[in-house]
């Protein structure tokens, strides 16, 4: 299993217990060391669950690619 790290201004330890990021009006992302779940805004049924690798694959396959700006020397 990959080591999972989260940084929100400072590093946050990802535990075995679920943590949640809520996006108002859209849904919520529930995650722990083992998996990631996406709950749509109704939040009642039909959530999607991913391993961390599957979640990374979904992100790689979707979205808009952006170039990272170089830091000034």
N, C-alpha and C positions, 0 to 999 in steps of 0.2 A: 504494500500500500504506500502511495506517495506521502511525503511529509507535507502537511497543509499548513500554510501560514497566512495570516490576514494582517494588514497594516492599515489602521485608521488613525493616522497621525503618529501612532506608535504601534509596535507589534502587539498582536492579540493572539493568545493561545487558543487554538481550535480544540475543543474537548470532544469526548464521546457523546456528551449530551447535545441536543439540538440547539443551534443558534439561528436567529431569524433576522433577515433584512426585509422590511416591509416597504413596498413602493405604492404609495397611496393611489387608489383608483386603477391599479394595474394588477397587482398580485404580491406574492411574497416568495422569497428564496429561503428555504430552510436547509441548513447544512450542519454537518458534523464531520468527524474524521472519516467516516465510512462512505457517505453519499451526499448528494445534493437533490433537493426536491423543489419543483416549481409548482406553486399553487396559484391558479388564476384568481381574478378578483372575487368570484363567487365563493371560492375557498371551501366548497362543500364536497365536491367529488371530482374525480378525474384529474388528480394531480399527476405530474410526471416526475419520475425518479431516475437519477443518473449516477453512475460511478463518477469519480473525479475525472477519469480519462474520457468517458463519454461526454461529460460536460465541457471539457476542453475541446473535444472534437466538434461539438455543436458551435462553440464560439469561433473556432477556426473557420468553419464552413459558412458562417453567416456574418452579417454586419458589414461595415464599411472599413476598408483598410486605410490607415493613416500612417504617414511617415513621422517618425519621432524627430523632433527638432534637436539639432546638436546643441550641447551646452557650450556657452562661450568659454574660451580658454583662459 
